[in-house]
Amino acid sequence: DDYLNFLYSRLKLMYRLLSENGTLYLHLDWHADAYARVILDEIFGADNLLNVIAWVYHGPSPIKTAFNRKHDTLLVYTKGRKYTFNSDAIRVPYNDATLKTFASSTKAGFGKVPDLKRGKVPEDWWYFPVVARLHNERTGYPTQKPEALLERILLASSNPSELVADFFCGSGTAAVVAARTGRRFVAV
């Protein structure tokens, strides 16, 4: 009960501080994401849920009595309908198998041929390895996110010179990436 009250009060404060065209990304593991989604639906409105993104990674696991837990959830909510989404800034190359399929068949894509050179907007599952113990980004903070993950988020949902806020700034990764991509930032 205390945890849920804490979570609700912090999310409500973030909502109030978010600009009218702002987007909130909330990262939680499997223990709390369902609770947070219910709370965010109440605060933002269920219609403002933009995406549920699975952040997929790999690594050793001590779990022997269940499937290894190798993804976390990013809940993405917008405050209004005029949110920023820079799809061209986050495009990734198509998979080699996709390129081969389109090269070998005129029926691939049901007659629609994407701009294969331009790339595609990523799906709602993102593979970014966790920041490993010996990784050069490592700060020592236990829940540190990879810079590439934060870069995709910031490029997609903000523009240069706009303000980015990280209210649970542990390792400072969001601030580092914001500075590198020309965003202003507040880190709490």
Buried (B, 14 or more C-beta within 10 A) or exposed (E): EEEEEEBBEEBEEBBEEBBEBBBBBBBBEEEBBEBBBEBBBEBBEEEBBBBEBBBEBEEEEEEEEEEEEBBBBBBBBBBEEEBBEBEEBBBEEBEEEBEEBBEEEEEBEEEEEEEEEEBBEBEEEBEBEBBEEEEEBEEEEEEBBBBBBBBBBBBBBBEEEBEBBBBEBBBBBBBBBBEEBEBBBBBE
